[in-house]
Amino acid sequence: MSKVATRFAPSPTGPLHIGGIRTSLFNWLYAKNKGGTFHLRIEDTDKERSKDEYKDQIIKSLKWIGIKYDDDEYIQSTKKKIHTDIVNELLQNGYAYKCYCSNEEIEEQKKRAKQKKIPYIYNRKWREKNDADAPKDIKPVIRFKSKVDGSTVLKDLVQGDVQIDNNTIEDFIILRNDGSPTYNLSAAVDDHQMKITHIIRGDDHKINTFKQIQIYLAMKWELPSFAHIPLIHTTDGKKLSKRDKASTLDDYSKIGIMPDALRNYLLRLGWSYKDKEIFNLEESIKYFNLEGIGKSPSKLDISRILSINEHYIKNTDENNLYSQLNEYCILYKKKIPSDKDKKIKISLTFLKNKAKTLEDIYNNAQYIISDQVNFNDEDLRLIDQTSKKIISEFLGKITRLNELKKEILEPIINELIKSNNTNFKGVGQPLRIALTGSKFGPGIYDIIISLGKEEVVKRLSNKIFS
């Protein structure tokens, strides 16, 4: 048996879709689980819509989520001669023919089919005609001679046996009249050339698979195995498209979703192994199989993504977490000032509490990052005379301290609660507002210790609180 080889074959005509990422993940994991190879093929034959920026985005997206392909990218447009050679071979061997139908004739056929409310299938007008009858002013397309009798059964590794009547597959075009090969021809030839053993792709490709199987059989090539995975739907149950919000990796990375968390989510989106929810990379490769893929579409659930991301934030080594936070800030916010990175790094133990995203951590750390405390009127109104007295008394006491530790600060806070006849909130809230600009945020002890004595004294000395 041949060594397992899978591929991911996106078109660089737009940003890589989240469904494409999941397809590439399944292909990659299957190949790695079987000790095989995984390849990236860029299907860039649509010259008008294909752009290098999208190709670069595809490569960058795979790298970001941790999917590594073997060898260099396979660029489809560079294989045009191989594709046209196969077309000519099919033509010579009687598996294809020249079709001289004009655009007007084809449009008329489509119009009639629509009126009869039946799917359009080309009427095979030129299938048995002689080229001698060909009109001189029309450049032909080349069509594949699809089977007209019987049926074909696809032994799908996910969907099970799928049967189709052969007469429902039209004589599809394999070479346009401008000399460019079509998708089904190019994809079949490339898969054969690349020695792909398993084609794992969305179930919207099933009809293409039946067409490509016929090309394989006509060329007497060994058939690969096929697995068609259900598509990802929106929460409304509609097919997710590139136009939907949260459909590309950038939509997730810019709000601070971590690559390992998103990869874990996509792995579990339509696939399961026992009742396990969290998979590290090694476990993903070890346990992945096609049997665990469900047959029904999966719904994209942003709340579940956030929940898994929160798990990864809480359980990621803090050096690694800081590195990812720093990278996130450089890309989407502002680089963390070098004089603040140490403070933030040691404060991650509490800054990550209740944080669902890297953006949440960044927002929680604003009081450290920014030297300027920005107050809003609503919070400032909470600073009454009693609050100002508490701030002043705390300032007097902290000025005399040599170090800031919770066990040293706690008695001071308790004393202020007692002397001002209030509660913990009555002391903690004004101090938090004075130090961070907000009544919300980390615990007051964490805020004080993370800022350090010098910065705390400076902020509490603001004339606003006099």
Secondary structure, 3 states (H helix, E strand, C coil): CCCCEEEECCCCCCCCEHHHHHHHHHHHHHHHHCCCEEEEEECCCCCCCCCHHHHHHHHHHHHHHCCCCCCCCEEHHHHHHHHHHHHHHHHHCCCEEEECCCHHHHHHHHHHHHHCCCCCCCCCCCCCCCHHHCCCCCCCEEEECCCCCCEEEEEECCCEEEEEEHHHCCCCEEECCCCCECHHHHHHHHHHHCCCCEEEEEHHHHHHHHHHHHHHHHCCCCCCEEEEECCEECCCCCECCCCCCCCEHHHHHCCCCCHHHHHHHHHHCCECCCCCCCCCHHHHHHHCCHHHECCCCEECCHHHHHHHHHHHHHHCCHHHHHHHHHHHHHHHCCCCCCCCHHHHHHHHHHHCCCCCCHHHHHHHCHHHHCCCCCCCHHHHCCCCHHHHHHHHHHHHHHHCCCCCCHHHHHHHHHHHHHHCCCCHHHHHHHHHHHHHCCCCCCCHHHHHHHHCHHHHHHHHCCHHHC
